[in-house]
Amino acid sequence: MGTDVLLFSKTSDATFVLLIERGNEPYKGYWAFPGGFVEEGESAEQAATRELEEETNLQLVDLLQIGAFTRPGRDPRGWIISIAYYAFVDKEQLAPKAGDDASKTQWFPLSDLPKLAFDHQEILNKALDLLF
């Protein structure tokens, strides 16, 4: 099982989402949400918090669940269920720094997103339907 974290930030002009550029296959060089696999002995929420910190150097504890994503084929490594979480933050108060298997981090306005890895566009669409 895996987790994905969507961090949103609103300004007077736009709404942004934080993405990482993947440093490893699959989808090396594509943009994605921070996230990764749940380790033995931790909850999905703990894994989301840990992966967020490992990949962006951000420490957040108030993540809210969007839902589970279970479509076969969503990850080329096998049938992997992902639990997605979100939080609203002030991007001006944060300094994300790429780490672990993320080669870059960047805030993107929702109106100008790159092509996303895995099924992350589907996850984003569900989050937007729920939140906006």
C-alpha positions in Angstrom: 0.0 0.0 0.0 1.1 3.5 -0.7 0.2 7.1 0.2 0.1 10.4 -1.7 0.0 13.9 -0.3 -1.6 16.9 -2.0 -0.5 20.2 -0.5 -2.6 23.2 -1.6 -1.9 26.8 -1.2 -4.2 29.7 -2.1 -3.1 33.2 -2.9 -5.3 36.1 -4.1 -4.4 35.2 -7.7 -4.4 31.4 -7.8 -4.5 28.0 -6.1 -1.2 26.0 -6.1 -0.3 22.4 -5.5 3.2 21.2 -4.5 4.7 18.6 -6.8 8.0 16.6 -6.8 9.9 15.6 -9.9 10.5 11.9 -9.7 14.2 11.0 -9.6 13.6 7.2 -10.1 11.6 4.9 -12.3 8.8 4.5 -12.9 8.0 7.9 -14.3 11.5 9.3 -13.8 11.5 13.0 -14.7 7.7 13.2 -14.3 5.9 15.4 -11.7 4.0 13.7 -9.0 2.6 14.2 -5.5 5.0 13.4 -2.6 4.3 9.9 -1.4 5.5 6.4 -1.1 5.0 3.0 0.5 3.6 2.3 3.9 6.2 0.5 6.0 5.5 -2.3 8.4 4.2 -1.0 11.8 3.0 2.4 10.6 -0.4 3.7 9.6 -1.1 5.1 6.1 -1.3 8.6 7.7 2.1 8.1 9.4 3.6 6.9 6.1 2.1 10.0 4.3 3.7 12.3 6.9 7.0 10.5 6.8 7.1 10.4 2.9 6.3 14.1 2.8 9.2 14.9 5.1 11.6 12.6 3.2 10.8 14.0 -0.2 10.2 17.7 0.6 11.7 18.3 4.1 8.3 19.6 5.2 6.8 18.4 8.6 3.0 18.5 8.7 0.8 16.7 11.1 -2.7 17.8 10.1 -3.3 15.8 6.9 -6.9 14.9 5.9 -7.8 11.9 3.9 -9.2 12.3 0.4 -9.8 8.6 -0.3 -8.4 5.3 -1.5 -7.3 4.7 -5.1 -7.4 1.1 -6.1 -7.6 0.8 -9.9 -5.6 -2.1 -11.2 -2.8 -0.7 -13.4 -2.5 2.6 -11.6 1.1 1.8 -10.8 3.3 -0.2 -13.3 5.1 -1.9 -10.4 2.0 -3.9 -9.5 -1.5 -3.6 -8.0 -0.8 -0.9 -5.3 -3.6 0.8 -3.4 -2.9 4.4 -2.4 -4.5 6.4 0.3 -4.4 10.1 -0.6 -4.2 13.0 1.9 -4.3 16.7 1.6 -3.6 19.9 3.6 -3.9 23.6 2.9 -0.7 25.5 3.7 0.8 28.9 3.2 3.4 28.4 0.6 5.1 31.6 1.5 5.8 30.1 5.0 7.3 26.9 3.7 10.6 26.1 2.0 10.3 22.6 0.4 13.6 21.0 -0.4 13.8 17.8 -2.6 15.1 14.7 -0.9 15.0 10.9 -1.0 13.8 9.9 -4.5 12.5 13.4 -5.4 14.9 15.4 -7.6 13.0 18.7 -7.4 10.0 20.3 -5.7 7.9 23.1 -7.2 4.6 24.8 -6.6 2.4 24.8 -9.6 -0.8 26.8 -10.2 -3.7 24.5 -10.8 -4.2 26.3 -14.1 -0.8 25.3 -15.4 0.1 21.8 -14.4 2.6 19.5 -16.1 1.6 16.0 -17.1 1.4 14.0 -13.9 2.8 10.5 -13.1 0.8 7.4 -12.2 -3.0 8.2 -11.7 -2.2 11.5 -10.0 -4.4 13.5 -12.3 -7.3 11.3 -11.3 -6.4 11.8 -7.6 -6.2 15.6 -8.2 -9.6 15.6 -9.9 -11.2 13.8 -7.0 -9.6 16.2 -4.5 -10.8 19.2 -6.5 -14.3 17.8 -6.7 -14.4 17.3 -2.9 -12.7 20.6 -1.9 -13.7 23.3 -4.4 
